[in-house]
């Protein structure tokens, strides 16, 4: 049984019709729905929604095949009675405005519009395999169950704290998988959570059941994929609840954009899986789901498309569909405006297959000059022409007469090329006039952005020097913000070349590099070969950062030495005044001369020594006198005590 996982929310919606794979439905950048016939390789129908510009299509999903009456049919005889074939008819489209459009491929018109259920953009839709029911998930964290017979919602409930990014109904129609911050399995009868699974750190964009067996007996498997994740995880629903981790992982070269699989009905039947990645490659897997597998599984075969030019250009794959045969695969490649459908036979014994096709990946519009309605106006020699951009800017334009307007080459009149016209424009007046005009910053920034794009395309060093001489950060930011995305990578390459030059020029280029990284980080991160593109810049910055650390140490040491030398020199040059700033004199009543002890004496130092000796002698005499007095008092006291004792005895 084939289960088409559809396209994720990362890429443009693109999906094959179920069973017969007769149609390919996709929504391009212009918001229009186009249905292509895979047999005739031509467009079958085209539908333009009324709000295709404001409410673009975010996701599409084919409904189950059903019997469709295509106009009045005559009554057939019993001999002519055959079983009516069921065809893919209804197609559900989720929009950014929160509505769901149901388109009928059999009628070629809009079947109905489902609105009023969501307040945010619809991220995913999925059909019930049996009943006329449709489920939709939105940014408002709600899941809505729609009844296609009444065109109204039957039930609505909150699924997660974050936006609902993916939905998938089980083959038996009893369970529903939803993805937000976590994966939840819902019981559709009670609308209650049956299981929870956690294992992805980014937004989950792909959910699909891998088996058709009922949930009893630990035989139900499903797979999930997330944004910026190069692994597809397979989960097993167990009765004992021990299903916290994934059991199998499939390795990819980039994040998955579109998946298609043939589910297995028993353990003896292998599951076949086809995954289209963001880098445009197709990976084919074949695995028997029978419990956990520790090592991630590599693809059994990888298919890549390329052109037939001298330097082949990869052709991106948009969608794929597995056939009933294990070797048959339906491919859709090219661009979304005009895709190419092809059924190929893949030899699974080869690990890598590269298919070369003569397909132009970009649209080229050729206009005949003879039937062109654009005419070059004739300008008088006395008139002055104002160039677009700055008002008052007079660009010297070479005036041409009626006979010299066109040049003759080989007897044929040809107009001047764009390169020749650009060479005749004097760009020096732009820089001279940019400082004189005030009050029009937006026009100046637009003019700088146009000049920068022209300089990058023509590799004109003079134009680039004039633009890069701007040192105002605000003008640099606005100029970089107005650049088209295809000019961002050439600008980074030009900045890388100039950073390798003189340090003064590198100091200015760092400002431009900072503005590019701030304004266009999301675009640069989406490039598949970003590592190779910015490898030179990264290694150059890394080498300079390593030297910067050493230079900081050397700068600190030199600064310390200079500070110490300056401090020592200043201490030598300055003389310290050692005279007392304040003298305190203590008054004495005994000797007036003792009050002059604090004053400096000009006498000889020997006098000081003699005076000290005399003072010491006087102090010793006093001490000895005190001791003799104490001894005499003690002896007298003893004698008195003896007389008192004798009188008591008597």
C-alpha atoms as one frame of an Amber mdcrd trajectory, in Angstrom:
protein
   0.000   0.000   0.000   1.391   3.377  -1.007   1.333   6.202   1.476   2.351
   9.545   0.068   3.905  11.743   2.688   3.551  14.827   0.522   5.798  17.849
   0.560   6.917  19.525   3.734   6.322  23.128   4.673   9.925  24.053   3.865
   9.561  23.769   0.078   6.814  24.683  -2.349   3.823  22.291  -2.212   4.231
  19.486  -4.763   2.599  16.021  -4.605   1.527  13.180  -6.924  -2.036  11.875
  -6.997  -2.602   8.537  -5.192  -2.694   5.070  -6.781  -2.344   5.688 -10.527
  -0.007   8.709 -10.152  -1.740  10.255 -13.134  -1.550  13.851 -11.929   1.044
  16.080 -10.308  -0.302  19.019  -8.302   1.946  21.896  -7.315   1.747  25.536
  -6.281   4.450  27.814  -7.643   5.703  31.168  -6.410   2.834  33.020  -8.099
   0.244  31.298  -5.858  -1.476  29.426  -8.698  -2.436  25.753  -8.531  -1.304
  23.755 -11.563  -2.221  20.120 -12.202  -0.004  18.332 -14.727  -0.815  15.098
 -16.537   2.074  12.684 -16.044   1.122  10.616 -19.112   0.975  13.416 -21.679
   3.558  15.596 -19.847   1.262  18.619 -20.318  -0.644  20.896 -17.993  -4.121
  19.536 -17.257  -5.740  22.319 -15.225  -4.791  25.648 -13.698  -6.644  27.370
 -10.891  -6.019  30.910  -9.656  -7.439  31.527  -6.159  -9.047  34.903  -5.612
  -6.484  35.744  -2.915  -3.477  33.993  -4.440  -1.214  36.980  -3.763  -2.220
  37.770  -0.161  -3.201  34.250   0.975  -0.674  31.994  -0.710  -0.971  28.218
  -0.703   1.085  26.638   2.100   0.234  22.922   1.785  -1.707  20.560  -0.490
  -2.968  16.985  -0.131  -4.892  14.682  -2.465  -8.031  13.054  -1.109  -8.777
   9.330  -1.437  -9.805   8.149  -4.892 -13.536   8.009  -5.507 -16.015   7.376
  -8.270 -16.738  10.544 -10.211 -19.507  11.109 -12.753 -18.071  13.010 -15.694
 -21.144  14.348 -17.493 -24.255  12.445 -18.615 -23.628   8.824 -19.448 -25.802
   6.617 -21.616 -27.223   3.441 -20.196 -24.915   0.544 -20.944 -25.898  -3.001
 -21.720 -25.119  -5.856 -19.421 -22.431  -7.034 -21.806 -20.793  -3.622 -21.638
 -21.070  -3.320 -17.870 -17.644  -2.867 -16.352 -16.467  -1.778 -12.959 -16.254
   1.982 -12.654 -12.693   3.129 -12.005 -12.039   5.346  -9.032  -9.992   8.442
  -9.797  -8.308  11.136  -7.780 -10.683  14.067  -7.555 -10.572  16.320  -4.501
  -7.508  18.310  -3.567  -7.182  20.222  -0.273  -5.119  23.417  -0.161  -4.191
  25.211   3.062  -3.582  28.958   2.835  -1.687  31.538   4.843  -4.980  33.292
   5.668  -6.266  30.327   7.727  -8.747  28.941   5.165  -8.803  25.562   3.420
  -9.787  25.355  -0.261 -11.212  22.120  -1.687 -10.611  21.862  -5.437 -12.260
  19.277  -7.689 -10.003  18.017 -10.471 -12.924  16.254 -12.177 -15.041  19.413
 -12.374 -12.120  21.771 -12.872 -13.536  24.219 -10.334 -13.545  25.029  -6.640
 -15.617  22.505  -4.702 -15.981  24.429  -1.401 -14.154  26.712   1.016 -13.603
  25.789   4.663 -13.147  28.893   6.781 -13.772  30.050  10.329 -11.748  27.302
  11.950  -8.271  28.817  12.219  -6.961  32.224  13.198  -3.453  31.572  11.839
  -1.847  30.141   8.738  -2.676  26.518   7.891   0.531  24.451   7.905  -0.738
  20.943   7.137  -3.831  19.056   5.931  -4.588  15.322   5.763  -7.611  13.277
   4.690  -9.437  10.495   6.487  -8.989   7.316   4.407 -12.621   6.204   4.668
 -14.989   8.970   5.783 -15.438  12.358   4.104 -13.375  14.055   6.795 -10.399
  16.386   6.635  -7.959  17.421   9.378  -5.981  20.669   9.381  -3.274  22.096
  11.687  -2.382  25.761  12.036  -0.105  28.292  13.707  -2.842  28.895  16.283
  -1.949  25.476  17.862  -5.407  24.078  16.966  -6.499  20.963  15.057  -9.828
  21.163  13.226 -11.874  18.210  11.985 -13.888  19.230   8.888 -16.972  17.537
   7.457 -16.853  17.742   3.653 -20.570  16.998   3.279 -21.637  20.054   5.287
 -18.550  22.188   4.727 -18.301  22.995   8.447 -16.043  21.972  11.305 -17.119
  19.021  13.449 -14.540  19.317  16.211 -11.700  21.576  17.270  -9.118  21.094
  19.986  -5.728  22.431  21.093  -2.900  20.134  20.109   0.244  21.723  21.510
   1.807  24.854  22.948   3.532  25.556  19.633   2.230  25.635  16.063   1.019
  22.377  14.514   3.419  21.695  11.636   2.424  18.212  10.420  -0.514  15.767
  10.513  -1.056  12.159   9.458  -4.073   9.839   9.820  -3.495   6.119  10.308
  -4.532   3.742   7.484  -7.416   2.384   9.560  -8.650   5.905  10.392  -8.533
   5.417  14.168  -5.391   7.340  15.109  -4.005  10.767  14.253  -0.406  11.939
  14.497   0.286  15.627  15.137   3.605  17.425  15.433   4.362  20.607  17.358
   7.071  20.727  19.973   6.469  16.994  20.455   4.798  14.219  18.484   1.394
  13.228  19.827  -0.797  10.299  18.812  -4.527  11.000  19.247  -7.483   8.651
  19.512  -9.953  10.092  16.994 -12.976   8.709  18.817 -12.245  10.331  22.185
  -9.840  13.105  20.951  -7.451  12.165  23.768  -3.695  11.662  23.658  -2.755
   8.009  23.182   1.058   8.395  23.126   3.760  11.101  23.235   7.125  10.995
  21.459  10.079  13.388  21.824  13.270  13.289  19.813  13.543  16.297  17.476
  14.979  19.674  18.441  13.576  21.595  15.444  10.164  21.919  13.805   8.833
  18.535  12.656   7.811  18.739   9.002   7.160  15.103   8.033   4.915  12.435
   9.572   3.875   9.203   7.895   2.713   5.751   9.028   5.025   2.958   7.883
   2.796  -0.081   8.595  -0.879  -0.900   8.199  -1.058  -3.309  11.109  -3.271
  -2.416  14.084  -1.625  -1.044  17.244  -1.924  -4.362  19.094   1.057  -6.651
  19.090   3.699  -3.867  18.946   3.442  -3.818  15.157   2.617  -0.159  14.443
   5.470   1.986  13.111   5.661   5.554  11.836   8.473   7.844  10.714   9.189
  11.534  11.283  11.517  14.158   9.841  12.400  17.666  11.002  13.837  20.856
   9.573  17.655  21.082   9.437  17.803  17.402  10.396  19.578  14.876   8.181
  17.924  11.875   9.775  14.518  10.229   9.351  13.456   8.578  12.601  11.212
   5.504  12.823   9.126   5.049  15.992   7.435   1.924  17.318   4.151   2.070
  19.232   4.363  -0.511  22.022   1.649  -1.745  24.342   3.914  -1.541  27.394
   4.621   2.162  26.761   8.387   1.654  26.355   8.543   3.651  23.142  10.390
   6.769  24.241  13.196   6.519  21.655  13.257   5.874  17.932  14.072   2.351
  16.806  15.511   3.022  13.328  17.195   6.045  11.693  17.741   6.692   7.978
  20.669   8.952   7.015  20.166  11.698   4.412  22.378  14.262   2.691  20.047
  17.143   3.614  16.709  17.828   5.273  13.733  15.977   3.709  11.365  17.863
   1.405   9.175  15.073   0.001   8.688  11.415   0.953   6.771   8.475  -0.481
   6.666   4.929   0.855   5.098   1.525   0.365   4.092   0.301   3.795   4.570
  -3.285   4.855   1.703  -5.548   5.881   3.788  -8.151   7.676   7.233  -8.689
   9.136   8.280 -10.674   6.072   7.530  -7.722   3.760  10.070  -4.913   3.513
   9.119  -1.261   3.667  10.203   0.767   0.594  10.932   4.444   1.135  11.823
   7.264  -1.285  13.023  10.636   0.064  13.709  13.832  -1.893  16.086  16.112
   0.013  16.573  19.839  -0.089  19.781  19.486  -2.113  17.761  17.911  -4.958
  18.871  14.288  -4.493  16.679  11.193  -4.226  17.455   8.471  -1.669  15.873
   5.009  -1.815  15.635   2.738   1.255  14.411  -0.794   1.801  14.180  -2.173
   5.333  12.365  -4.864   7.310  10.718  -3.297  10.360  11.361  -5.802  13.114
  12.443  -4.064  16.302  15.244  -1.602  17.021  18.381  -1.104  14.953  21.354
   0.601  16.603  23.254   1.927  13.577  21.716   4.485  11.181  20.856   2.971
   7.815  22.375   4.361   4.622  20.349   4.552   1.390  20.446   1.526  -0.865
  20.519   3.817  -3.910  20.928   7.564  -4.532  19.649   9.244  -7.711  20.847
  12.632  -8.941  19.993  14.630 -12.072  22.353  16.823 -14.097  22.427  18.654
 -17.416  24.308  17.770 -20.576  26.403  20.931 -20.802  30.193  21.002 -20.815
  30.076  21.974 -17.164  27.033  20.003 -15.912  24.620  21.814 -13.627  22.610
  19.785 -11.059  18.885  19.587 -11.809  16.824  19.610  -8.597  14.269  16.878
  -8.001  10.873  18.151  -6.843   8.865  15.023  -5.981   8.874  11.270  -6.385
   6.407   8.374  -6.404   7.173   4.678  -6.007   5.608   2.280  -8.467   4.153
  -1.142  -7.851   7.380  -2.596  -9.204  10.370  -2.260  -6.901  12.487  -0.791
  -9.723   9.960   1.709 -11.127  10.064   5.302  -9.845   8.163   8.379 -11.037
  10.246  11.568 -10.918   9.375  15.257 -11.183  12.335  17.562 -11.713  13.197
  20.983 -13.066  11.378  24.092 -11.827   7.906  24.554 -10.379   6.655  26.673
 -13.275   7.366  23.983 -15.870   8.325  20.651 -14.301   9.325  17.528 -16.198
   7.714  14.189 -15.298   9.426  10.916 -16.133   9.129   7.288 -15.112  12.532
   5.604 -14.806  13.822   2.138 -13.991  16.342   2.224 -11.169  18.941  -0.496
 -10.759  19.084  -0.968  -7.017  22.429  -2.780  -7.229  24.166   0.539  -7.968
  24.667   2.754  -4.939  24.783   6.028  -6.871  23.057   6.860 -10.167  23.435
  10.127 -12.088  20.882  10.747 -14.841  21.744  13.337 -17.498  18.884  15.203
 -19.120  18.732  18.122 -21.562  16.616  20.399 -19.402  17.070  24.133 -18.877
  16.649  24.858 -15.204  16.070  28.575 -15.765  13.454  30.194 -17.944  14.873
  32.296 -20.788  12.571  34.736 -22.541  13.653  35.610 -26.089  12.195  38.746
 -27.647  12.536  39.459 -31.372  13.960  42.916 -32.016  11.918  43.385 -35.199
   8.580  42.985 -33.409   9.583  44.739 -30.207   7.281  47.612 -29.298   9.967
  49.419 -27.282  11.317  52.419 -29.157  14.268  54.634 -28.301  13.183  58.287
 -28.106  15.014  60.890 -30.162  16.673  63.578 -28.037  17.479  67.052 -29.268
  21.084  68.249 -28.827  19.968  71.359 -26.920  17.932  69.541 -24.284  19.216
  68.201 -20.963  18.266  64.789 -19.665  17.890  64.079 -15.949  19.056  60.615
 -14.995  16.784  58.615 -12.678  17.791  58.535  -9.044  18.943  61.872  -7.685
  16.924  64.923  -8.760  19.038  67.520 -10.480  21.659  65.015 -11.595  22.620
  65.766 -15.191  24.172  62.765 -16.845  26.102  63.630 -19.987  24.424  61.552
 -22.683  25.790  61.419 -26.209  23.087  62.892 -28.406  22.319  60.940 -31.517
  20.734  62.073 -34.695  18.183  60.168 -36.710  20.791  58.667 -38.971  23.330
  57.789 -36.272  20.902  56.244 -33.745  21.756  52.748 -34.894  25.079  51.306
 -35.915  25.517  49.330 -39.089  27.335  46.043 -38.847  27.530  43.985 -41.990
  24.670  45.847 -43.645  22.321  45.256 -40.674  21.212  47.902 -38.236  21.837
  46.902 -34.589  21.193  48.869 -31.435  23.857  49.579 -28.853  24.330  46.915
 -26.220  23.670  47.527 -22.542  27.387  47.239 -21.747  28.228  49.964 -24.249
  25.531  52.221 -22.852  26.829  51.755 -19.307  30.344  52.636 -20.405  29.139
  55.984 -21.732  27.581  57.012 -18.422  29.870  59.216 -16.343  29.597  57.839
 -12.835  31.851  60.479 -11.305  28.992  62.973 -11.137  27.051  60.622  -8.872
  29.626  60.814  -6.075  29.965  64.593  -6.582  26.246  65.160  -6.259  25.484
  62.721  -3.453  26.721  65.112  -0.747  24.793  68.094  -2.091  21.328  66.586
  -2.068  19.740  66.518   1.369  16.442  65.144   2.595  16.429  62.160   0.216
  18.329  59.349   2.000  16.257  56.611   0.398  17.158  57.790  -3.104  20.832
  57.910  -2.164  20.742  54.396  -0.750  18.940  53.093  -3.828  21.546  54.766
  -6.025  24.408  53.234  -4.025  22.762  49.800  -4.201  22.341  50.071  -7.975
  25.952  51.180  -8.396  27.157  48.336  -6.207  25.211  45.757  -8.221  26.552
  47.191 -11.482  30.106  47.138 -10.143  29.783  43.529  -8.982  28.349  42.377
 -12.305  30.890  44.209 -14.457  33.802  43.758 -12.001  34.591  47.457 -12.424
  37.157  48.422  -9.778  36.443  52.137 -10.197  32.747  51.774  -9.350  33.482
  49.467  -6.424  36.112  51.847  -5.009  33.669  54.751  -5.094  31.008  52.731
  -3.297  33.378  51.193  -0.720  34.796  54.606   0.203  31.619  55.333   2.139
  32.473  55.240   5.866  29.052  55.993   7.376  27.704  52.865   9.050  24.049
  53.813   8.603  24.484  54.288   4.858  26.404  51.015   4.627  23.599  49.139
   6.414  20.883  50.607   4.206  22.867  49.955   1.026  23.447  46.308   1.953
  19.786  45.900   2.963  18.643  47.046  -0.498  20.856  44.562  -2.348  19.123
  41.731  -4.240  19.891  38.250  -2.958  21.898  37.087  -6.024  24.375  39.941
  -5.392  25.103  38.993  -1.758  27.586  36.196  -2.467  29.590  38.197  -5.071
  29.778  41.035  -2.544  31.167  38.670   0.103  33.781  37.410  -2.371  34.776
  40.984  -3.234  35.084  41.870   0.462  37.232  38.766   1.014  39.669  39.877
  -1.703  39.936  43.371  -0.280  40.449  42.121   3.281  43.662  40.451   2.144
  45.129  43.812   1.059  46.245  46.884   2.980  45.234  47.058   6.675  43.583
  50.464   6.198  41.361  49.047   3.448  40.668  45.980   5.593  39.475  48.210
   8.437  36.807  49.666   6.132  35.878  46.293   4.643  35.107  44.921   8.099
  32.184  47.348   8.348  30.760  46.100   5.065  31.241  42.482   6.098  29.458
  43.114   9.396  26.507  44.715   7.570  26.258  41.757   5.165  26.268  39.203
   7.990  23.643  41.125   9.954  21.276  41.723   7.030  21.622  38.490   5.021
  22.494  35.761   7.524  19.338  33.766   6.755  20.095  33.741   3.032  23.728
  32.737   3.507  22.777  29.900   5.863  20.423  28.484   3.214  23.215  28.032
   0.648  24.149  24.343   0.250  27.854  25.025  -0.414  28.288  27.757   2.195
  31.369  26.107   3.724  33.221  26.108   0.422  32.103  29.643  -0.444  33.230
  31.190   2.840  36.211  28.903   3.506  38.859  31.463   2.539  37.224  34.191
   4.618  36.892  31.913   7.638  40.535  30.765   7.603  41.782  34.316   7.113
  39.774  35.621  10.060  40.805  32.664  12.208  44.517  33.240  11.511  44.215
  36.925  12.339  42.338  36.200  15.552  45.143  33.883  16.689  47.743  36.627
  16.137  45.476  39.154  17.859  45.686  37.221  21.135  49.491  37.250  21.019
  49.576  40.904  20.100  47.360  41.712  23.078  49.835  39.990  25.400  52.755
  41.865  23.851  50.857  45.135  24.082  50.151  44.544  27.765  53.802  43.781
  28.531  55.057  46.838  26.677  52.516  49.047  28.402  53.624  47.715  31.800
  57.295  48.393  31.024  56.596  51.904  29.767  54.577  52.664  32.892  57.350
  51.434  35.211  60.041  53.457  33.390  57.930  56.606  33.511  57.259  56.098
  37.234  60.965  55.648  38.081  61.944  58.731  36.080  59.357  60.880  37.811
  60.541  59.721  41.259  64.172  60.696  40.492  63.326  64.115  39.117  61.207
  65.224  42.062  62.969  66.258  45.411  61.232  65.450  48.694  61.081  68.279
  51.307  62.025  66.667  54.619  61.497  69.724  56.925  58.769  69.440  59.526
  55.563  71.143  58.612  54.399  71.437  62.236  56.279  71.574  65.620  54.510
  70.975  68.922  56.148  72.482  72.101  55.221  71.013  75.523  55.256  73.505
  78.431  57.082  72.566  81.713  56.985  74.472  85.077  60.164  72.924  86.438
  62.550  73.716  83.658  61.948  76.249  80.935  64.793  74.885  78.975  63.111
  71.460  78.624  60.529  73.037  76.283  63.125  73.428  73.619  63.604  69.677
  73.137  61.613  69.612  69.896  63.734  72.312  68.228  66.740  71.307  66.167
  70.103  71.766  67.893  73.246  72.747  66.077  75.582  71.446  68.835  77.901
  68.539  68.714  76.561  65.041  68.995  78.937  64.345  71.929  77.016  66.781
  74.074  73.919  64.696  73.437  75.733  61.575  74.652  77.074  63.282  77.819
  73.662  64.604  78.695  72.194  61.144  78.227  74.787  59.653  80.588  74.070
  62.292  83.235  70.369  61.635  82.996  70.975  57.932  83.400  73.089  58.546
  86.549  70.454  60.731  88.084  67.775  58.147  87.439  69.930  55.382  88.992
  70.537  57.460  92.112  66.871  58.104  92.543  66.069  54.449  92.136  68.710
  53.422  94.702  67.418  56.003  97.161  63.915  54.674  96.827  65.060  51.142
  97.452  66.990  52.143 100.658  63.958  53.973 101.949  61.812  50.925 101.431
  64.278  48.733 103.272  64.449  51.097 106.232  60.684  51.284 106.444  60.477
  47.526 106.407  63.028  47.173 109.239  61.297  49.807 111.271  58.030  48.085
 110.800  59.476  44.801 111.950  60.907  46.336 115.080  57.535  47.906 115.859
  55.830  44.548 115.441  58.349  42.936 117.824  57.666  45.540 120.534  53.946
  44.975 120.164  54.321  41.230 120.483  56.436  41.559 123.638  53.874  43.790
 125.311  51.125  41.286 124.545  53.120  38.445 126.106  53.637  40.433 129.237
